[in-house]
Amino acid sequence: MYRWRILVTVATVVGCAVALGNAERPTGVSAQETVLTMSGEGPRGSGHYAFAISGTTPKDLFPGATRKIELTFANPSTAALRINRVRGRLTATSKAGCRPVASNLTIKDYRGRLPVLVRPLSRKTAGSLTIFMPRSVADACQDATFDILLTGDATKAAR
Amino acid sequence: MRHRYRGLIVAAGVVATVAAGGGLTAWAGWSAGSSTATTARSGRVPTMEPPRAEISGKSPKIEWDAVRLSADVPVDRYVVIRIQGSAREEVCRTTGKSCRDAGAPAGGTLTYIVHATMGTYWIGEDSKPSNAVVVPGPKTLSAQQNEVTAVARPAPSSKIASTPSATASRGSEPADDVPDAPDPKPAGEPAPTVAPEPSTSSSAAPDGGSSASGGNSTTQPLGTN
């Protein structure tokens, strides 16, 4: 009888500990940055983790101009993350005659070291995306806002 | 028995601590993705102040103030457009801050507007018109033949088809071919007193008669002004 009681107690404590270990905690990531998705399932269970990428917002682009979007990665989960890939894609503009195409704004590859290791519950600024406005940019793209989607893939870093 | 129970509780606590630290969660292999939107903003070519026009020699000289997209980014070019009545014709496209309208029709009252360009397609808004100037004498083509700037970019023919002066400016040559324009004065004769009329200038008042018909000033007799 005592043995059963002991086993139940131990199982309960372990269960609570696992639940705590999986819980996500806030990291102070601002609302603007938290468009994130992610879930992962491993062979021994499932979890729900996330990370965020935020970028600076270049201004005063003009034909022939090159600018950088400096990137910051935020890791709100309790496991260290390894960011393996980062990309940017032009998705929309604010002007009707200004199409979101490379001849109006070109997003170049990530510049910086990969992978980027982000510790649990922390942020890290690393790398950048270069954007270039070709001289062929349409007249309608004057005084326009360009929406750029930043995407990244990460895995849990080995402990 | 009690002692044994206590030992197990301690063991459970240790396991719990390890688990809370992530040891158990580390078993799960997973990957994550993130997508976030950011923005970039473009500037615009600034609108220019009205240029200043004056008669210099026998043709109008137009000057303007340079503009920049930002402190360290000048615009690429300036485009100067002659306005005569309702007719518009590009007369200069330059990186400088002034140009001469060698193809200006003699006798016409003219104003000029200017805009800046950047890259292949970015065009700034037109400035307001300059002061008006009156080109002296009907026969200034000989004085114009060496002026290349105004010849470089003729406006579409629809705009200038009936403008002999524009026709003359389109061709790179010279204007010795002006026999049909009766010229009662020798070429070298000093220009008449057609001073730039600075006082009347602030208005961009259209040049009534000649402009409406396309401004054929070189074929008009002297003194039509």
Interface residues (C-beta under 8 A of the other chain):
Chain A: Y2 I6 T9 V10 V13 V14 C16 A17 V18 L20 G21 N22 E33 T34 V35 L36 T37 M38 S39 G40 E41 G42 P43 R44 G45 S46 G47 Y49 A50 F51 A52 I53 S54 G55 T56 T57 P58 K59 D60 L61 F62 P63 G64 A65 R67 I69 T78 A79 L81 T91 L105 P120 I131 M133 P134 R135 S136 V137 A138 D139 C141 Q142 D143 A144 T145 F146 D147 I148 L149 L150 T151 G152 D153 A154 T155 K156 R159
Chain B: M1 Y5 L8 I9 A11 A12 G13 V15 A16 T17 V18 A19 A20 G21 G22 G23 L24 T25 A26 W27 A28 G29 W30 S31 A32 G33 S34 S35 T36 A37 T38 T39 A40 R41 S42 G43 R44 V45 L69 S70 V73 D76 M118 G119 T120 Y121 W122 I123
